[in-house]
């Protein structure tokens, strides 16, 4: 009863609940006594005859502070941990914080920007600047991480603080590297080309969950593409005229009688002078615009899928900062062909590099090269939106701009920076979930092992309705 008598507030009860004094007393007291230490009832030692209950705190991002959602979740985890501890089980609740990747970088860069400094200005060389910036990030982590752990201590979370982790700790980073290498050696990790959502400010791919699309005012440009060897032309409707520098085809619907006779013909791409084929695909909406669509596989998600179906080459016209590249990157899939501005035709019949497994939209076989002859004069280094204006001006001068209409369109933006997302063809690493490694004695893929674990009951979902999600 001694501890109870020492508890603030019991001598004379307040008219209302005052948690501050209780939090200030019991949290540190429980931690001093080691009640939450892993093992049997806080002894730090396991009981061989007792069961085990272990739970890991989903690490909060160090970019902010805990909110009511965190408090709710941690209350549930705390209750479960205390319940199993009182039942006499070997228990542990492991706390930690997450580096949050790009989110943390943005916070630190914003702080630097307020001081009139860029992360590139933090050293005399790029290597020194990077080193100093990383050190600044660690300083921020220490400050923000301490705020989070202080909040958890105020709530009285019965975690084992001796096991606290940070997702960039050397131990955890080492495990990640070891796992990556092991999967690579087993043939389960491979590299391939894939169109990703790219933020030109972060210079990084961003998750689809971090892309927010909203309807905005824009324009629909109608551009005339001359048919090669004919007086005819096709009028293409586009919301992004700057990407026509990377067109590798023009497509119409196979059932559109207006253009059926043009299948297999070629059009002369304005400004670049390249020849690109006229193809047919069900993707085309005959009722939208003119019913003719330009295909830019390296800068549009839908065109990317079309390009894979038709084995089209993919031409990346932007550098990673979304400026027009002085040496656009040409990627040739097996079976594709590409007409150069001088009339020469490149053919790709085999796969020389990036050999792997076709899976989930990954282009993993083909040959790529950078070519300065694929950048029209006067465009190198222009921002994509500046290039748009120049393209429109040049089309007008050439008499190829038919009309411009106001148009409402969905514009994807990065939730973190607000920048317009640029679809970009980049090298990415992938895990083959359905492939069986020749080094695996079980003869099962990663996906099958996960399914078997659930079917056998080794892994249980609570509630059960989440099993098939």
C-alpha positions as CSV (number, residue, x, y, z in Angstrom):
1,X,0.0,0.0,0.0
2,X,3.0,2.3,0.3
3,X,3.0,3.0,-3.4
4,X,-0.7,3.9,-3.4
5,X,-0.2,6.3,-0.5
6,X,2.6,8.1,-2.5
7,X,0.4,8.5,-5.5
8,X,-0.5,12.2,-6.0
9,X,-4.2,13.0,-5.5
10,X,-5.3,10.2,-3.2
11,X,-5.0,12.3,-0.1
12,X,-7.6,14.8,-1.3
13,X,-9.5,13.9,-4.5
14,X,-9.9,16.6,-7.1
15,X,-13.3,17.6,-8.4
16,X,-12.2,16.6,-11.9
17,X,-9.7,14.1,-13.3
18,X,-6.2,15.6,-13.5
19,X,-4.1,13.2,-15.6
20,X,-0.9,15.3,-15.7
21,X,0.2,14.4,-12.2
22,X,-0.6,10.7,-12.7
23,X,1.3,10.5,-16.0
24,X,4.3,12.3,-14.4
25,X,4.4,9.8,-11.6
26,X,3.4,6.3,-12.9
27,X,5.2,6.3,-16.3
28,X,8.7,6.9,-14.8
29,X,7.9,4.6,-11.9
30,X,6.9,1.7,-14.1
31,X,10.0,2.2,-16.2
32,X,12.2,2.4,-13.1
33,X,10.9,-0.9,-11.8
34,X,11.4,-2.5,-15.3
35,X,7.8,-3.8,-15.5
36,X,7.9,-3.8,-19.3
37,X,11.2,-5.5,-19.7
38,X,11.0,-8.5,-22.0
39,X,10.4,-11.9,-20.4
40,X,8.3,-13.2,-17.5
41,X,6.4,-10.4,-15.8
42,X,9.2,-7.8,-16.2
43,X,11.9,-10.0,-14.8
44,X,14.0,-9.8,-18.0
45,X,14.2,-13.6,-18.0
46,X,11.9,-16.1,-19.8
47,X,9.8,-18.8,-18.2
48,X,10.4,-21.9,-20.1
49,X,6.9,-23.3,-19.2
50,X,5.0,-20.1,-20.2
51,X,3.7,-19.1,-23.6
52,X,5.0,-16.1,-25.5
53,X,3.3,-12.9,-26.7
54,X,5.3,-10.4,-28.7
55,X,4.2,-7.3,-30.5
56,X,6.1,-4.7,-32.5
57,X,5.0,-1.1,-32.6
58,X,4.4,0.1,-36.2
59,X,7.1,2.8,-36.1
60,X,5.7,6.3,-36.3
61,X,7.4,8.6,-38.8
62,X,10.0,11.0,-37.2
63,X,8.6,13.8,-39.4
64,X,6.0,14.8,-36.8
65,X,4.4,14.1,-33.4
66,X,1.9,11.5,-32.2
67,X,-1.8,12.3,-32.7
68,X,-5.0,10.8,-31.5
69,X,-4.8,7.9,-34.0
70,X,-1.5,6.9,-32.5
71,X,-2.8,7.1,-29.0
72,X,-5.8,4.9,-29.9
73,X,-3.7,2.2,-31.5
74,X,-1.1,2.3,-28.8
75,X,-3.8,2.0,-26.1
76,X,-5.0,-1.3,-27.8
77,X,-1.4,-2.6,-28.0
78,X,-0.7,-1.6,-24.4
79,X,-3.8,-3.3,-23.2
80,X,-3.0,-6.5,-25.0
81,X,0.6,-6.5,-23.7
82,X,-0.4,-5.9,-20.1
83,X,-3.2,-8.6,-20.3
84,X,-0.8,-11.3,-21.5
85,X,1.9,-10.2,-19.0
86,X,-0.6,-10.5,-16.2
87,X,-1.5,-14.0,-17.5
88,X,2.0,-15.0,-16.8
89,X,3.2,-15.2,-20.4
90,X,6.7,-14.2,-21.7
91,X,5.8,-10.8,-23.2
92,X,7.6,-8.0,-25.1
93,X,6.4,-4.9,-26.8
94,X,9.1,-3.5,-29.1
95,X,9.1,0.3,-29.7
96,X,10.7,2.2,-32.6
97,X,10.5,5.0,-35.1
98,X,10.7,5.2,-38.9
99,X,13.0,7.4,-41.0
100,X,10.0,8.1,-43.4
101,X,12.3,8.4,-46.4
102,X,11.3,11.3,-48.7
103,X,9.0,12.8,-46.1
104,X,11.9,13.4,-43.7
105,X,14.1,14.8,-46.6
106,X,11.3,17.3,-47.5
107,X,11.1,18.5,-43.9
108,X,14.8,19.1,-43.6
109,X,15.1,20.7,-47.0
110,X,12.2,23.0,-46.1
111,X,14.2,24.1,-43.0
112,X,17.3,24.7,-45.2
113,X,15.2,26.7,-47.7
114,X,14.0,29.0,-44.9
115,X,17.7,29.7,-44.3
116,X,18.3,30.4,-47.9
117,X,20.3,27.2,-48.4
118,X,19.9,24.1,-50.6
119,X,21.1,20.7,-49.8
120,X,23.4,21.0,-52.8
121,X,25.1,24.0,-51.1
122,X,26.1,22.1,-47.9
123,X,29.6,21.3,-49.1
124,X,32.3,22.2,-51.6
125,X,31.8,18.9,-53.5
126,X,28.6,16.8,-54.1
127,X,30.0,14.1,-51.8
128,X,30.7,16.5,-49.0
129,X,27.3,18.2,-49.5
130,X,25.6,14.8,-49.3
131,X,27.5,13.8,-46.2
132,X,26.6,17.1,-44.4
133,X,23.0,16.8,-45.5
134,X,22.7,13.3,-44.1
135,X,24.2,14.5,-40.8
136,X,21.6,17.3,-40.7
137,X,18.8,14.6,-41.3
138,X,20.2,12.6,-38.3
139,X,20.1,15.7,-36.2
140,X,16.4,16.2,-37.1
141,X,15.7,12.6,-36.4
142,X,17.2,12.9,-32.9
143,X,15.1,15.9,-32.1
144,X,11.8,14.6,-33.6
145,X,12.3,11.0,-32.4
146,X,12.8,12.2,-28.9
147,X,9.5,14.1,-29.0
148,X,7.7,10.9,-30.0
149,X,9.3,8.8,-27.3
150,X,8.5,11.4,-24.7
151,X,4.9,11.3,-25.8
152,X,4.9,7.5,-25.5
153,X,6.4,7.7,-22.0
154,X,3.7,10.2,-21.0
155,X,1.0,7.8,-22.1
156,X,2.7,5.0,-20.0
157,X,3.2,2.6,-22.9
158,X,4.6,-0.6,-21.4
159,X,7.3,-1.1,-24.0
160,X,10.8,-2.5,-23.5
161,X,12.9,0.7,-24.1
162,X,16.1,-1.4,-24.1
163,X,14.9,-2.8,-27.5
164,X,14.1,0.6,-29.1
165,X,15.0,0.7,-32.8
166,X,15.2,3.2,-35.7
167,X,14.7,1.9,-39.2
168,X,18.0,3.3,-40.4
169,X,20.0,1.7,-37.6
170,X,23.1,-0.2,-38.8
171,X,21.6,-3.5,-37.6
172,X,18.4,-3.1,-39.5
173,X,20.1,-1.7,-42.6
174,X,22.4,-4.6,-42.6
175,X,19.5,-7.1,-42.5
176,X,17.9,-5.3,-45.4
177,X,21.1,-5.5,-47.4
178,X,21.7,-9.1,-46.6
179,X,18.1,-10.0,-47.6
180,X,18.4,-8.1,-50.8
181,X,21.7,-9.9,-51.8
182,X,20.3,-13.3,-50.8
183,X,17.1,-12.8,-52.9
184,X,19.3,-11.6,-55.8
185,X,21.5,-14.7,-55.6
186,X,18.4,-16.9,-55.6
187,X,17.3,-15.2,-58.8
188,X,14.2,-13.6,-57.2
189,X,15.3,-10.0,-57.5
190,X,15.8,-8.5,-61.0
191,X,16.1,-5.1,-62.6
192,X,13.8,-3.8,-65.3
193,X,12.4,-0.7,-67.0
194,X,9.1,0.6,-65.7
195,X,7.1,3.7,-66.1
196,X,6.8,5.3,-62.6
197,X,5.3,8.5,-61.1
198,X,8.2,10.8,-61.0
199,X,8.6,14.0,-59.0
200,X,11.1,16.3,-60.8
201,X,11.7,18.3,-57.6
202,X,12.4,15.3,-55.4
203,X,14.1,13.6,-58.3
204,X,12.5,10.4,-57.1
205,X,9.8,8.0,-57.9
206,X,6.8,8.4,-55.6
207,X,4.2,5.9,-54.5
208,X,0.9,5.8,-56.3
209,X,-0.6,6.5,-52.8
210,X,1.3,9.8,-52.8
211,X,-0.2,11.0,-56.1
212,X,-3.3,13.2,-55.8
213,X,-5.2,13.9,-59.0
214,X,-7.6,16.9,-59.2
215,X,-9.5,18.3,-62.1
216,X,-8.0,21.5,-63.4
217,X,-8.5,23.9,-66.3
218,X,-6.3,23.1,-69.3
219,X,-6.4,23.0,-73.1
220,X,-6.8,20.4,-75.9
221,X,-4.5,21.1,-78.8
222,X,-5.5,19.7,-82.3
223,X,-2.3,19.1,-84.3
224,X,-2.0,18.0,-87.9
225,X,0.3,15.0,-88.6
226,X,1.0,14.7,-92.4
227,X,0.7,11.2,-93.9
228,X,4.0,10.2,-95.5
229,X,3.8,10.1,-99.3
230,X,0.2,11.5,-99.3
231,X,-1.7,14.8,-99.3
232,X,-3.7,13.4,-96.4
233,X,-3.1,14.1,-92.7
234,X,-4.4,13.0,-89.4
235,X,-5.5,15.6,-86.8
236,X,-4.4,14.5,-83.3
237,X,-5.9,15.9,-80.1
238,X,-3.5,16.1,-77.1
239,X,-3.4,17.8,-73.7
240,X,0.4,17.6,-73.7
241,X,1.9,18.9,-77.0
242,X,5.4,18.9,-75.5
243,X,5.4,15.1,-75.3
244,X,5.0,14.8,-79.1
245,X,8.8,15.0,-79.2
246,X,8.7,11.4,-77.8
247,X,5.9,10.0,-80.0
248,X,6.6,6.6,-81.4
249,X,3.1,5.9,-83.0
250,X,-0.3,7.3,-83.8
251,X,-3.3,5.2,-83.1
252,X,-7.0,4.9,-84.1
253,X,-9.7,2.5,-83.2
254,X,-9.8,-0.6,-85.4
255,X,-13.6,-0.1,-86.0
256,X,-13.3,3.6,-86.9
257,X,-14.3,3.7,-90.6
258,X,-12.8,7.2,-91.0
259,X,-9.3,5.9,-90.6
260,X,-9.5,2.2,-91.5
261,X,-7.6,2.8,-94.8
262,X,-4.6,4.4,-93.0
263,X,-3.7,1.3,-90.9
264,X,0.0,0.5,-91.6
265,X,0.7,3.9,-93.0
266,X,3.2,6.3,-91.5
267,X,2.9,9.9,-90.5
268,X,5.6,12.6,-90.4
269,X,6.0,13.7,-86.8
270,X,6.0,17.6,-86.7
271,X,9.1,19.4,-85.5
272,X,11.2,16.2,-85.3
273,X,10.6,15.0,-88.8
274,X,10.6,11.3,-87.7
275,X,8.3,8.8,-89.3
276,X,6.0,6.9,-86.9
277,X,3.4,4.2,-87.8
278,X,-0.4,4.4,-87.6
279,X,-1.6,1.5,-85.4
280,X,-5.1,0.4,-84.3
281,X,-6.0,-0.3,-80.7
282,X,-9.3,-0.7,-78.7
283,X,-8.0,1.8,-76.2
284,X,-8.9,4.7,-78.5
285,X,-12.2,6.5,-77.7
286,X,-13.7,7.2,-81.1
287,X,-15.9,10.0,-79.7
288,X,-13.1,11.9,-77.9
289,X,-11.4,14.7,-79.9
290,X,-10.7,13.5,-83.4
291,X,-10.5,9.9,-82.6
292,X,-6.8,9.9,-83.3
293,X,-4.4,9.6,-80.4
294,X,-0.6,10.1,-80.3
295,X,1.4,7.4,-78.5
296,X,4.2,8.4,-76.1
297,X,5.0,5.2,-74.3
298,X,7.8,6.7,-72.1
299,X,5.6,9.6,-70.8
300,X,2.0,8.3,-70.4
301,X,0.8,5.3,-68.4
302,X,-1.9,4.3,-70.9
303,X,0.5,4.8,-73.8
304,X,3.0,2.6,-71.9
305,X,0.5,-0.3,-71.9
306,X,-0.2,0.3,-75.6
307,X,3.5,0.3,-76.3
308,X,4.0,-3.0,-74.7
309,X,1.1,-4.6,-76.7
310,X,2.5,-3.3,-80.0
311,X,6.2,-3.7,-79.2
312,X,6.8,0.0,-79.7
313,X,10.1,1.7,-78.9
314,X,10.1,4.0,-76.0
315,X,11.7,7.5,-76.2
316,X,12.4,9.3,-72.9
317,X,12.7,13.0,-73.9
318,X,13.0,14.5,-70.4
319,X,15.9,14.3,-67.9
320,X,15.1,13.6,-64.3
321,X,14.5,17.3,-63.5
322,X,11.8,17.4,-66.3
323,X,13.8,19.4,-68.7
324,X,14.2,18.4,-72.3
325,X,17.2,16.1,-72.6
326,X,20.0,16.9,-75.0
327,X,20.4,13.2,-75.4
328,X,17.0,11.5,-75.2
329,X,17.0,7.9,-74.1
330,X,15.7,5.4,-76.7
331,X,14.7,2.0,-75.4
332,X,14.1,-0.8,-78.0
333,X,12.0,-3.8,-77.1
334,X,12.6,-7.1,-79.0
335,X,10.7,-6.9,-82.2
336,X,10.5,-3.1,-82.3
337,X,11.7,-0.6,-85.0
338,X,12.5,3.1,-84.9
339,X,12.9,5.6,-87.7
340,X,15.6,8.2,-87.1
341,X,15.2,11.8,-88.3
342,X,17.7,11.1,-91.2
343,X,15.5,8.2,-92.5
344,X,17.6,5.3,-91.2
345,X,15.7,2.6,-89.4
346,X,16.8,0.9,-86.2
347,X,15.7,-2.7,-85.7
348,X,15.8,-4.7,-82.5
349,X,15.5,-8.4,-83.0
350,X,16.9,-9.7,-79.7
351,X,17.5,-8.8,-76.1
352,X,21.1,-7.9,-75.2
353,X,20.6,-6.4,-71.7
354,X,18.2,-6.3,-68.8
355,X,17.3,-10.0,-69.1
356,X,14.8,-11.0,-66.5
357,X,11.1,-12.0,-66.0
358,X,8.1,-10.3,-67.6
359,X,5.9,-9.4,-64.6
360,X,3.4,-6.7,-63.7
361,X,4.2,-4.2,-66.5
362,X,7.9,-4.5,-66.3
363,X,9.9,-4.2,-69.5
364,X,13.0,-6.3,-68.7
365,X,14.4,-7.2,-72.1
366,X,15.7,-4.8,-74.7
367,X,18.5,-2.4,-75.6
368,X,18.8,1.3,-74.7
369,X,21.0,4.2,-75.8
370,X,21.2,8.0,-75.6
371,X,21.1,9.8,-78.9
372,X,21.7,13.6,-79.4
373,X,20.0,13.4,-82.9
374,X,16.7,12.8,-81.2
375,X,16.6,16.3,-79.5
376,X,15.2,18.9,-81.9
377,X,17.3,22.1,-82.2
378,X,16.6,24.7,-79.5
379,X,14.9,22.4,-77.0
380,X,17.7,21.0,-74.9
381,X,17.5,22.1,-71.3
382,X,14.0,23.7,-71.6
383,X,11.6,23.0,-68.7
384,X,8.7,20.8,-69.9
385,X,6.2,23.7,-69.6
386,X,8.5,26.1,-71.4
387,X,9.0,23.4,-74.1
388,X,5.2,23.2,-74.4
389,X,5.0,26.9,-75.3
390,X,7.8,26.5,-77.8
391,X,6.1,23.5,-79.4
392,X,2.8,25.3,-79.8
393,X,4.6,28.4,-81.3
394,X,6.5,26.2,-83.7
395,X,3.4,24.3,-84.7
396,X,1.6,27.6,-85.4
397,X,4.5,28.8,-87.6
398,X,4.4,25.5,-89.5
399,X,0.7,25.8,-90.0
400,X,0.1,22.5,-88.3
401,X,-1.9,23.8,-85.3
402,X,-5.5,23.3,-86.2
403,X,-7.3,24.6,-83.1
404,X,-7.1,25.0,-79.3
405,X,-10.0,24.3,-77.0
406,X,-10.4,24.8,-73.3
407,X,-10.6,21.5,-71.6
408,X,-11.0,20.2,-68.0
409,X,-8.5,17.5,-67.2
410,X,-7.2,15.4,-64.2
411,X,-3.8,16.6,-63.2
412,X,-1.7,14.3,-61.0
413,X,0.4,16.0,-58.4
414,X,2.8,14.8,-55.7
415,X,1.1,15.0,-52.3
416,X,4.3,16.1,-50.7
417,X,5.6,18.9,-53.0
418,X,2.5,19.8,-55.1
419,X,4.6,19.3,-58.3
420,X,2.9,17.9,-61.4
421,X,3.9,14.3,-61.7
422,X,5.9,13.3,-64.8
423,X,5.6,9.6,-65.9
424,X,9.2,8.5,-66.4
425,X,10.7,5.3,-67.7
426,X,13.4,4.4,-65.1
427,X,15.3,1.4,-63.9
428,X,13.6,-0.2,-60.9
429,X,14.3,-3.3,-58.8
430,X,11.5,-6.0,-58.6
431,X,10.9,-9.1,-56.5
432,X,9.5,-12.1,-58.4
433,X,6.7,-13.2,-56.1
434,X,5.4,-16.1,-58.3
435,X,8.8,-17.5,-59.4
436,X,10.3,-20.6,-57.8
437,X,14.0,-20.2,-57.1
438,X,16.1,-23.1,-58.3
439,X,17.9,-22.9,-54.9
440,X,14.7,-23.3,-52.9
441,X,14.3,-26.9,-51.7
442,X,10.6,-26.4,-51.0
443,X,9.8,-25.8,-54.7
444,X,7.5,-23.0,-53.7
445,X,7.4,-19.3,-54.6
446,X,7.3,-16.5,-52.1
447,X,3.6,-15.9,-52.8
448,X,2.8,-19.6,-52.3
449,X,4.7,-19.8,-49.0
450,X,2.7,-16.8,-47.7
451,X,-0.6,-18.4,-48.8
452,X,0.4,-21.7,-47.2
453,X,1.2,-20.0,-43.9
454,X,-2.3,-18.5,-43.8
455,X,-4.0,-21.8,-44.8
456,X,-2.1,-23.8,-42.2
457,X,-3.0,-21.4,-39.4
458,X,0.6,-20.4,-38.8
459,X,-0.5,-16.8,-39.6
460,X,-4.0,-15.7,-38.5
461,X,-5.9,-12.6,-39.5
462,X,-8.1,-11.0,-36.9
463,X,-10.9,-10.5,-37.9
464,X,-11.0,-13.3,-40.4
465,X,-12.7,-11.2,-43.2
466,X,-9.2,-9.8,-44.0
467,X,-7.9,-13.2,-45.1
468,X,-8.9,-12.8,-48.7
469,X,-8.1,-9.2,-49.1
